[in-house]
Structures are given as C-alpha cells and as structure tokens.
Amino acid sequence: MELRLKVDSSFMNELKKRMNMKSNTELTATALTLLDWASKEKQSGHNIITQSEDGKTSRLVMPQLERVKTEK
C-alpha cells in the first residue's frame, strides 16, 4: 500500500535523527508498529505507563487511543 502524508519536514528530520533512521519509510513503519501495539494494549483494557529510573511514573494520554473500545 502506498501512503502519502504531509508532515512538517523539520519534525520528521528531528525524529529520524533521534531514532537514528535514514528513511521516512522506516520511520513511518516503526511509528505504525508502535501505534498498533498501543491500540491493542488499550483494547485489552491496559493503560500505557512509563517509569523513570527514579521510579516516577506517567500515563500516556492520547485522545485517539481513548477512542479504542475495550474488549470484554
């Protein structure tokens, strides 16, 4: 499938640099893989939490993921 997106070039370049990726295709595929995983976690009724080395936690809040229906 071909996918066409309009994305700010400086945002894309910074993200590719941070992720050490050379191509837009690799970055997009990786982003979609992460979104797929996150949506399946939400569908299973899980929250997505990060934890820093000192033990502080934060919960991912993303309106698009809040629309995912939980399977019962």
PyMOL Python script that loads the backbone (N, CA, C, O; Angstrom):
from pymol import cmd

cmd.read_pdbstr("""\
ATOM      1  N   MET A   1       0.837  -1.171   0.000  1.00  0.00           N
ATOM      2  CA  MET A   1       0.000   0.000   0.000  1.00  0.00           C
ATOM      3  C   MET A   1       0.885   1.239   0.000  1.00  0.00           C
ATOM      4  O   MET A   1       1.874   1.305   0.729  1.00  0.00           O
ATOM      5  N   GLU A   2       0.536   2.184  -0.793  1.00  0.00           N
ATOM      6  CA  GLU A   2       1.256   3.452  -0.796  1.00  0.00           C
ATOM      7  C   GLU A   2       0.511   4.412   0.106  1.00  0.00           C
ATOM      8  O   GLU A   2      -0.719   4.467   0.095  1.00  0.00           O
ATOM      9  N   LEU A   3       1.264   5.167   0.886  1.00  0.00           N
ATOM     10  CA  LEU A   3       0.697   6.105   1.842  1.00  0.00           C
ATOM     11  C   LEU A   3       1.334   7.462   1.617  1.00  0.00           C
ATOM     12  O   LEU A   3       2.560   7.574   1.572  1.00  0.00           O
ATOM     13  N   ARG A   4       0.527   8.483   1.477  1.00  0.00           N
ATOM     14  CA  ARG A   4       1.048   9.836   1.292  1.00  0.00           C
ATOM     15  C   ARG A   4       0.640  10.682   2.483  1.00  0.00           C
ATOM     16  O   ARG A   4      -0.527  10.713   2.876  1.00  0.00           O
ATOM     17  N   LEU A   5       1.624  11.369   3.051  1.00  0.00           N
ATOM     18  CA  LEU A   5       1.389  12.202   4.226  1.00  0.00           C
ATOM     19  C   LEU A   5       1.997  13.581   4.033  1.00  0.00           C
ATOM     20  O   LEU A   5       2.996  13.740   3.331  1.00  0.00           O
ATOM     21  N   LYS A   6       1.395  14.561   4.655  1.00  0.00           N
ATOM     22  CA  LYS A   6       2.014  15.879   4.732  1.00  0.00           C
ATOM     23  C   LYS A   6       2.430  16.061   6.181  1.00  0.00           C
ATOM     24  O   LYS A   6       1.593  16.151   7.078  1.00  0.00           O
ATOM     25  N   VAL A   7       3.740  16.114   6.392  1.00  0.00           N
ATOM     26  CA  VAL A   7       4.301  16.243   7.730  1.00  0.00           C
ATOM     27  C   VAL A   7       5.371  17.328   7.682  1.00  0.00           C
ATOM     28  O   VAL A   7       6.120  17.436   6.711  1.00  0.00           O
ATOM     29  N   ASP A   8       5.431  18.117   8.727  1.00  0.00           N
ATOM     30  CA  ASP A   8       6.445  19.159   8.813  1.00  0.00           C
ATOM     31  C   ASP A   8       7.836  18.528   8.664  1.00  0.00           C
ATOM     32  O   ASP A   8       8.181  17.614   9.413  1.00  0.00           O
ATOM     33  N   SER A   9       8.617  18.996   7.728  1.00  0.00           N
ATOM     34  CA  SER A   9       9.912  18.381   7.433  1.00  0.00           C
ATOM     35  C   SER A   9      10.890  18.484   8.601  1.00  0.00           C
ATOM     36  O   SER A   9      11.668  17.557   8.828  1.00  0.00           O
ATOM     37  N   SER A  10      10.871  19.585   9.345  1.00  0.00           N
ATOM     38  CA  SER A  10      11.796  19.691  10.478  1.00  0.00           C
ATOM     39  C   SER A  10      11.422  18.694  11.574  1.00  0.00           C
ATOM     40  O   SER A  10      12.305  18.128  12.219  1.00  0.00           O
ATOM     41  N   PHE A  11      10.128  18.473  11.791  1.00  0.00           N
ATOM     42  CA  PHE A  11       9.673  17.465  12.758  1.00  0.00           C
ATOM     43  C   PHE A  11      10.160  16.076  12.330  1.00  0.00           C
ATOM     44  O   PHE A  11      10.719  15.329  13.134  1.00  0.00           O
ATOM     45  N   MET A  12       9.941  15.744  11.056  1.00  0.00           N
ATOM     46  CA  MET A  12      10.347  14.427  10.547  1.00  0.00           C
ATOM     47  C   MET A  12      11.853  14.248  10.644  1.00  0.00           C
ATOM     48  O   MET A  12      12.324  13.194  11.072  1.00  0.00           O
ATOM     49  N   ASN A  13      12.614  15.261  10.253  1.00  0.00           N
ATOM     50  CA  ASN A  13      14.072  15.152  10.283  1.00  0.00           C
ATOM     51  C   ASN A  13      14.599  14.994  11.703  1.00  0.00           C
ATOM     52  O   ASN A  13      15.509  14.202  11.947  1.00  0.00           O
ATOM     53  N   GLU A  14      14.026  15.748  12.641  1.00  0.00           N
ATOM     54  CA  GLU A  14      14.446  15.626  14.043  1.00  0.00           C
ATOM     55  C   GLU A  14      14.116  14.243  14.597  1.00  0.00           C
ATOM     56  O   GLU A  14      14.922  13.650  15.315  1.00  0.00           O
ATOM     57  N   LEU A  15      12.951  13.737  14.270  1.00  0.00           N
ATOM     58  CA  LEU A  15      12.551  12.411  14.743  1.00  0.00           C
ATOM     59  C   LEU A  15      13.434  11.320  14.129  1.00  0.00           C
ATOM     60  O   LEU A  15      13.851  10.395  14.825  1.00  0.00           O
ATOM     61  N   LYS A  16      13.713  11.426  12.850  1.00  0.00           N
ATOM     62  CA  LYS A  16      14.615  10.448  12.209  1.00  0.00           C
ATOM     63  C   LYS A  16      15.994  10.501  12.848  1.00  0.00           C
ATOM     64  O   LYS A  16      16.612   9.462  13.082  1.00  0.00           O
ATOM     65  N   LYS A  17      16.478  11.701  13.130  1.00  0.00           N
ATOM     66  CA  LYS A  17      17.794  11.858  13.766  1.00  0.00           C
ATOM     67  C   LYS A  17      17.790  11.209  15.149  1.00  0.00           C
ATOM     68  O   LYS A  17      18.695  10.443  15.480  1.00  0.00           O
ATOM     69  N   ARG A  18      16.769  11.517  15.959  1.00  0.00           N
ATOM     70  CA  ARG A  18      16.666  10.971  17.310  1.00  0.00           C
ATOM     71  C   ARG A  18      16.575   9.445  17.289  1.00  0.00           C
ATOM     72  O   ARG A  18      17.130   8.770  18.156  1.00  0.00           O
ATOM     73  N   MET A  19      15.869   8.908  16.289  1.00  0.00           N
ATOM     74  CA  MET A  19      15.683   7.460  16.176  1.00  0.00           C
ATOM     75  C   MET A  19      16.798   6.782  15.383  1.00  0.00           C
ATOM     76  O   MET A  19      16.801   5.562  15.224  1.00  0.00           O
ATOM     77  N   ASN A  20      17.740   7.576  14.890  1.00  0.00           N
ATOM     78  CA  ASN A  20      18.844   7.066  14.074  1.00  0.00           C
ATOM     79  C   ASN A  20      18.324   6.272  12.874  1.00  0.00           C
ATOM     80  O   ASN A  20      18.771   5.157  12.607  1.00  0.00           O
ATOM     81  N   MET A  21      17.381   6.866  12.167  1.00  0.00           N
ATOM     82  CA  MET A  21      16.787   6.257  10.976  1.00  0.00           C
ATOM     83  C   MET A  21      17.064   7.145   9.780  1.00  0.00           C
ATOM     84  O   MET A  21      17.081   8.371   9.890  1.00  0.00           O
ATOM     85  N   LYS A  22      17.279   6.522   8.650  1.00  0.00           N
ATOM     86  CA  LYS A  22      17.618   7.278   7.453  1.00  0.00           C
ATOM     87  C   LYS A  22      16.405   7.582   6.568  1.00  0.00           C
ATOM     88  O   LYS A  22      16.384   8.606   5.886  1.00  0.00           O
ATOM     89  N   SER A  23      15.407   6.713   6.573  1.00  0.00           N
ATOM     90  CA  SER A  23      14.318   6.893   5.614  1.00  0.00           C
ATOM     91  C   SER A  23      12.983   7.202   6.287  1.00  0.00           C
ATOM     92  O   SER A  23      12.710   6.786   7.413  1.00  0.00           O
ATOM     93  N   ASN A  24      12.167   7.950   5.547  1.00  0.00           N
ATOM     94  CA  ASN A  24      10.813   8.233   6.003  1.00  0.00           C
ATOM     95  C   ASN A  24       9.998   6.949   6.097  1.00  0.00           C
ATOM     96  O   ASN A  24       9.153   6.805   6.981  1.00  0.00           O
ATOM     97  N   THR A  25      10.254   6.023   5.185  1.00  0.00           N
ATOM     98  CA  THR A  25       9.526   4.755   5.175  1.00  0.00           C
ATOM     99  C   THR A  25       9.794   3.962   6.444  1.00  0.00           C
ATOM    100  O   THR A  25       8.863   3.428   7.046  1.00  0.00           O
ATOM    101  N   GLU A  26      11.055   3.879   6.858  1.00  0.00           N
ATOM    102  CA  GLU A  26      11.394   3.145   8.071  1.00  0.00           C
ATOM    103  C   GLU A  26      10.752   3.799   9.295  1.00  0.00           C
ATOM    104  O   GLU A  26      10.209   3.111  10.160  1.00  0.00           O
ATOM    105  N   LEU A  27      10.817   5.121   9.363  1.00  0.00           N
ATOM    106  CA  LEU A  27      10.241   5.839  10.491  1.00  0.00           C
ATOM    107  C   LEU A  27       8.727   5.645  10.543  1.00  0.00           C
ATOM    108  O   LEU A  27       8.171   5.400  11.614  1.00  0.00           O
ATOM    109  N   THR A  28       8.066   5.753   9.409  1.00  0.00           N
ATOM    110  CA  THR A  28       6.611   5.593   9.358  1.00  0.00           C
ATOM    111  C   THR A  28       6.202   4.180   9.741  1.00  0.00           C
ATOM    112  O   THR A  28       5.242   3.996  10.489  1.00  0.00           O
ATOM    113  N   ALA A  29       6.917   3.180   9.240  1.00  0.00           N
ATOM    114  CA  ALA A  29       6.607   1.782   9.585  1.00  0.00           C
ATOM    115  C   ALA A  29       6.781   1.545  11.083  1.00  0.00           C
ATOM    116  O   ALA A  29       5.972   0.853  11.701  1.00  0.00           O
ATOM    117  N   THR A  30       7.829   2.117  11.665  1.00  0.00           N
ATOM    118  CA  THR A  30       8.075   1.979  13.099  1.00  0.00           C
ATOM    119  C   THR A  30       6.973   2.668  13.898  1.00  0.00           C
ATOM    120  O   THR A  30       6.490   2.120  14.889  1.00  0.00           O
ATOM    121  N   ALA A  31       6.579   3.850  13.478  1.00  0.00           N
ATOM    122  CA  ALA A  31       5.516   4.589  14.175  1.00  0.00           C
ATOM    123  C   ALA A  31       4.197   3.826  14.125  1.00  0.00           C
ATOM    124  O   ALA A  31       3.477   3.766  15.121  1.00  0.00           O
ATOM    125  N   LEU A  32       3.879   3.247  12.984  1.00  0.00           N
ATOM    126  CA  LEU A  32       2.644   2.484  12.861  1.00  0.00           C
ATOM    127  C   LEU A  32       2.686   1.211  13.698  1.00  0.00           C
ATOM    128  O   LEU A  32       1.665   0.791  14.243  1.00  0.00           O
ATOM    129  N   THR A  33       3.859   0.600  13.801  1.00  0.00           N
ATOM    130  CA  THR A  33       4.017  -0.585  14.652  1.00  0.00           C
ATOM    131  C   THR A  33       3.758  -0.228  16.111  1.00  0.00           C
ATOM    132  O   THR A  33       3.083  -0.968  16.826  1.00  0.00           O
ATOM    133  N   LEU A  34       4.292   0.898  16.547  1.00  0.00           N
ATOM    134  CA  LEU A  34       4.075   1.352  17.922  1.00  0.00           C
ATOM    135  C   LEU A  34       2.604   1.679  18.163  1.00  0.00           C
ATOM    136  O   LEU A  34       2.064   1.328  19.212  1.00  0.00           O
ATOM    137  N   LEU A  35       1.949   2.343  17.218  1.00  0.00           N
ATOM    138  CA  LEU A  35       0.533   2.672  17.347  1.00  0.00           C
ATOM    139  C   LEU A  35      -0.323   1.410  17.366  1.00  0.00           C
ATOM    140  O   LEU A  35      -1.305   1.337  18.105  1.00  0.00           O
ATOM    141  N   ASP A  36       0.043   0.425  16.564  1.00  0.00           N
ATOM    142  CA  ASP A  36      -0.672  -0.853  16.559  1.00  0.00           C
ATOM    143  C   ASP A  36      -0.583  -1.509  17.933  1.00  0.00           C
ATOM    144  O   ASP A  36      -1.592  -1.961  18.474  1.00  0.00           O
ATOM    145  N   TRP A  37       0.622  -1.561  18.496  1.00  0.00           N
ATOM    146  CA  TRP A  37       0.814  -2.150  19.823  1.00  0.00           C
ATOM    147  C   TRP A  37       0.005  -1.392  20.870  1.00  0.00           C
ATOM    148  O   TRP A  37      -0.684  -2.004  21.686  1.00  0.00           O
ATOM    149  N   ALA A  38       0.085  -0.057  20.850  1.00  0.00           N
ATOM    150  CA  ALA A  38      -0.615   0.758  21.840  1.00  0.00           C
ATOM    151  C   ALA A  38      -2.121   0.567  21.749  1.00  0.00           C
ATOM    152  O   ALA A  38      -2.796   0.488  22.776  1.00  0.00           O
ATOM    153  N   SER A  39      -2.653   0.494  20.549  1.00  0.00           N
ATOM    154  CA  SER A  39      -4.099   0.321  20.398  1.00  0.00           C
ATOM    155  C   SER A  39      -4.540  -1.063  20.879  1.00  0.00           C
ATOM    156  O   SER A  39      -5.636  -1.205  21.422  1.00  0.00           O
ATOM    157  N   LYS A  40      -3.711  -2.070  20.688  1.00  0.00           N
ATOM    158  CA  LYS A  40      -4.041  -3.414  21.190  1.00  0.00           C
ATOM    159  C   LYS A  40      -3.991  -3.452  22.712  1.00  0.00           C
ATOM    160  O   LYS A  40      -4.804  -4.129  23.341  1.00  0.00           O
ATOM    161  N   GLU A  41      -3.045  -2.732  23.310  1.00  0.00           N
ATOM    162  CA  GLU A  41      -2.974  -2.643  24.768  1.00  0.00           C
ATOM    163  C   GLU A  41      -4.236  -1.986  25.313  1.00  0.00           C
ATOM    164  O   GLU A  41      -4.829  -2.478  26.273  1.00  0.00           O
ATOM    165  N   LYS A  42      -4.648  -0.875  24.705  1.00  0.00           N
ATOM    166  CA  LYS A  42      -5.868  -0.193  25.144  1.00  0.00           C
ATOM    167  C   LYS A  42      -7.090  -1.087  24.945  1.00  0.00           C
ATOM    168  O   LYS A  42      -7.984  -1.115  25.790  1.00  0.00           O
ATOM    169  N   GLN A  43      -7.128  -1.805  23.846  1.00  0.00           N
ATOM    170  CA  GLN A  43      -8.236  -2.711  23.560  1.00  0.00           C
ATOM    171  C   GLN A  43      -8.338  -3.804  24.635  1.00  0.00           C
ATOM    172  O   GLN A  43      -9.429  -4.272  24.961  1.00  0.00           O
ATOM    173  N   SER A  44      -7.198  -4.190  25.167  1.00  0.00           N
ATOM    174  CA  SER A  44      -7.165  -5.209  26.221  1.00  0.00           C
ATOM    175  C   SER A  44      -7.459  -4.614  27.600  1.00  0.00           C
ATOM    176  O   SER A  44      -7.471  -5.337  28.596  1.00  0.00           O
ATOM    177  N   GLY A  45      -7.695  -3.306  27.663  1.00  0.00           N
ATOM    178  CA  GLY A  45      -8.015  -2.661  28.922  1.00  0.00           C
ATOM    179  C   GLY A  45      -6.806  -2.186  29.704  1.00  0.00           C
ATOM    180  O   GLY A  45      -6.923  -1.863  30.886  1.00  0.00           O
ATOM    181  N   HIS A  46      -5.646  -2.136  29.064  1.00  0.00           N
ATOM    182  CA  HIS A  46      -4.422  -1.711  29.736  1.00  0.00           C
ATOM    183  C   HIS A  46      -4.178  -0.224  29.553  1.00  0.00           C
ATOM    184  O   HIS A  46      -4.541   0.356  28.530  1.00  0.00           O
ATOM    185  N   ASN A  47      -3.562   0.383  30.552  1.00  0.00           N
ATOM    186  CA  ASN A  47      -3.039   1.737  30.426  1.00  0.00           C
ATOM    187  C   ASN A  47      -1.574   1.621  30.033  1.00  0.00           C
ATOM    188  O   ASN A  47      -0.923   0.622  30.339  1.00  0.00           O
ATOM    189  N   ILE A  48      -1.063   2.623  29.368  1.00  0.00           N
ATOM    190  CA  ILE A  48       0.338   2.628  28.960  1.00  0.00           C
ATOM    191  C   ILE A  48       1.064   3.602  29.880  1.00  0.00           C
ATOM    192  O   ILE A  48       0.787   4.802  29.892  1.00  0.00           O
ATOM    193  N   ILE A  49       2.005   3.051  30.653  1.00  0.00           N
ATOM    194  CA  ILE A  49       2.692   3.784  31.703  1.00  0.00           C
ATOM    195  C   ILE A  49       4.194   3.776  31.419  1.00  0.00           C
ATOM    196  O   ILE A  49       4.751   2.765  30.992  1.00  0.00           O
ATOM    197  N   THR A  50       4.836   4.913  31.661  1.00  0.00           N
ATOM    198  CA  THR A  50       6.296   4.959  31.618  1.00  0.00           C
ATOM    199  C   THR A  50       6.806   5.139  33.039  1.00  0.00           C
ATOM    200  O   THR A  50       6.114   5.668  33.909  1.00  0.00           O
ATOM    201  N   GLN A  51       8.031   4.685  33.246  1.00  0.00           N
ATOM    202  CA  GLN A  51       8.634   4.834  34.573  1.00  0.00           C
ATOM    203  C   GLN A  51      10.075   5.296  34.404  1.00  0.00           C
ATOM    204  O   GLN A  51      10.846   4.701  33.651  1.00  0.00           O
ATOM    205  N   SER A  52      10.428   6.372  35.119  1.00  0.00           N
ATOM    206  CA  SER A  52      11.794   6.874  35.069  1.00  0.00           C
ATOM    207  C   SER A  52      12.678   6.040  35.991  1.00  0.00           C
ATOM    208  O   SER A  52      12.186   5.235  36.782  1.00  0.00           O
ATOM    209  N   GLU A  53      13.962   6.239  35.879  1.00  0.00           N
ATOM    210  CA  GLU A  53      14.905   5.485  36.710  1.00  0.00           C
ATOM    211  C   GLU A  53      14.690   5.722  38.198  1.00  0.00           C
ATOM    212  O   GLU A  53      14.992   4.853  39.016  1.00  0.00           O
ATOM    213  N   ASP A  54      14.164   6.902  38.555  1.00  0.00           N
ATOM    214  CA  ASP A  54      13.928   7.177  39.978  1.00  0.00           C
ATOM    215  C   ASP A  54      12.548   6.715  40.447  1.00  0.00           C
ATOM    216  O   ASP A  54      12.149   7.003  41.575  1.00  0.00           O
ATOM    217  N   GLY A  55      11.825   6.006  39.594  1.00  0.00           N
ATOM    218  CA  GLY A  55      10.553   5.407  39.984  1.00  0.00           C
ATOM    219  C   GLY A  55       9.315   6.237  39.703  1.00  0.00           C
ATOM    220  O   GLY A  55       8.202   5.772  39.953  1.00  0.00           O
ATOM    221  N   LYS A  56       9.470   7.446  39.193  1.00  0.00           N
ATOM    222  CA  LYS A  56       8.300   8.270  38.872  1.00  0.00           C
ATOM    223  C   LYS A  56       7.609   7.701  37.636  1.00  0.00           C
ATOM    224  O   LYS A  56       8.261   7.283  36.679  1.00  0.00           O
ATOM    225  N   THR A  57       6.290   7.692  37.674  1.00  0.00           N
ATOM    226  CA  THR A  57       5.531   7.152  36.555  1.00  0.00           C
ATOM    227  C   THR A  57       4.662   8.229  35.920  1.00  0.00           C
ATOM    228  O   THR A  57       4.289   9.211  36.562  1.00  0.00           O
ATOM    229  N   SER A  58       4.354   8.022  34.658  1.00  0.00           N
ATOM    230  CA  SER A  58       3.375   8.862  33.977  1.00  0.00           C
ATOM    231  C   SER A  58       2.607   7.980  32.998  1.00  0.00           C
ATOM    232  O   SER A  58       3.131   7.004  32.462  1.00  0.00           O
ATOM    233  N   ARG A  59       1.362   8.354  32.787  1.00  0.00           N
ATOM    234  CA  ARG A  59       0.459   7.594  31.923  1.00  0.00           C
ATOM    235  C   ARG A  59       0.338   8.302  30.577  1.00  0.00           C
ATOM    236  O   ARG A  59       0.181   9.522  30.520  1.00  0.00           O
ATOM    237  N   LEU A  60       0.413   7.531  29.500  1.00  0.00           N
ATOM    238  CA  LEU A  60       0.232   8.096  28.170  1.00  0.00           C
ATOM    239  C   LEU A  60      -1.226   8.516  28.005  1.00  0.00           C
ATOM    240  O   LEU A  60      -2.142   7.713  28.181  1.00  0.00           O
ATOM    241  N   VAL A  61      -1.422   9.785  27.666  1.00  0.00           N
ATOM    242  CA  VAL A  61      -2.759  10.293  27.393  1.00  0.00           C
ATOM    243  C   VAL A  61      -2.762  10.752  25.947  1.00  0.00           C
ATOM    244  O   VAL A  61      -2.060  11.692  25.572  1.00  0.00           O
ATOM    245  N   MET A  62      -3.564  10.073  25.147  1.00  0.00           N
ATOM    246  CA  MET A  62      -3.647  10.381  23.724  1.00  0.00           C
ATOM    247  C   MET A  62      -5.109  10.209  23.316  1.00  0.00           C
ATOM    248  O   MET A  62      -5.610   9.084  23.295  1.00  0.00           O
ATOM    249  N   PRO A  63      -5.799  11.297  22.994  1.00  0.00           N
ATOM    250  CA  PRO A  63      -7.235  11.202  22.703  1.00  0.00           C
ATOM    251  C   PRO A  63      -7.588  10.119  21.682  1.00  0.00           C
ATOM    252  O   PRO A  63      -8.626   9.468  21.794  1.00  0.00           O
ATOM    253  N   GLN A  64      -6.731   9.934  20.700  1.00  0.00           N
ATOM    254  CA  GLN A  64      -7.016   8.926  19.682  1.00  0.00           C
ATOM    255  C   GLN A  64      -7.061   7.516  20.284  1.00  0.00           C
ATOM    256  O   GLN A  64      -7.858   6.680  19.859  1.00  0.00           O
ATOM    257  N   LEU A  65      -6.204   7.261  21.270  1.00  0.00           N
ATOM    258  CA  LEU A  65      -6.208   5.942  21.908  1.00  0.00           C
ATOM    259  C   LEU A  65      -7.397   5.785  22.845  1.00  0.00           C
ATOM    260  O   LEU A  65      -7.850   4.666  23.087  1.00  0.00           O
ATOM    261  N   GLU A  66      -7.901   6.880  23.370  1.00  0.00           N
ATOM    262  CA  GLU A  66      -9.064   6.800  24.256  1.00  0.00           C
ATOM    263  C   GLU A  66     -10.316   6.361  23.501  1.00  0.00           C
ATOM    264  O   GLU A  66     -11.284   5.912  24.115  1.00  0.00           O
ATOM    265  N   ARG A  67     -10.303   6.485  22.188  1.00  0.00           N
ATOM    266  CA  ARG A  67     -11.458   6.061  21.386  1.00  0.00           C
ATOM    267  C   ARG A  67     -11.466   4.553  21.130  1.00  0.00           C
ATOM    268  O   ARG A  67     -12.460   4.012  20.646  1.00  0.00           O
ATOM    269  N   VAL A  68     -10.368   3.878  21.452  1.00  0.00           N
ATOM    270  CA  VAL A  68     -10.295   2.427  21.245  1.00  0.00           C
ATOM    271  C   VAL A  68     -11.214   1.742  22.253  1.00  0.00           C
ATOM    272  O   VAL A  68     -11.118   1.980  23.457  1.00  0.00           O
ATOM    273  N   LYS A  69     -12.103   0.893  21.749  1.00  0.00           N
ATOM    274  CA  LYS A  69     -13.038   0.188  22.630  1.00  0.00           C
ATOM    275  C   LYS A  69     -12.358  -1.006  23.283  1.00  0.00           C
ATOM    276  O   LYS A  69     -11.623  -1.753  22.636  1.00  0.00           O
ATOM    277  N   THR A  70     -12.618  -1.174  24.580  1.00  0.00           N
ATOM    278  CA  THR A  70     -12.064  -2.285  25.336  1.00  0.00           C
ATOM    279  C   THR A  70     -12.847  -3.549  25.014  1.00  0.00           C
ATOM    280  O   THR A  70     -14.078  -3.537  25.001  1.00  0.00           O
ATOM    281  N   GLU A  71     -12.131  -4.645  24.753  1.00  0.00           N
ATOM    282  CA  GLU A  71     -12.790  -5.938  24.551  1.00  0.00           C
ATOM    283  C   GLU A  71     -13.183  -6.498  25.897  1.00  0.00           C
ATOM    284  O   GLU A  71     -12.427  -6.395  26.863  1.00  0.00           O
ATOM    285  N   LYS A  72     -14.352  -7.085  25.967  1.00  0.00           N
ATOM    286  CA  LYS A  72     -14.804  -7.653  27.249  1.00  0.00           C
ATOM    287  C   LYS A  72     -14.832  -9.144  27.192  1.00  0.00           C
ATOM    288  O   LYS A  72     -15.185  -9.793  28.177  1.00  0.00           O
TER     289      LYS A  72
END
""", "prot")
cmd.dss("prot")
cmd.show_as("cartoon", "prot")
cmd.util.cbc("prot")
cmd.orient("prot")
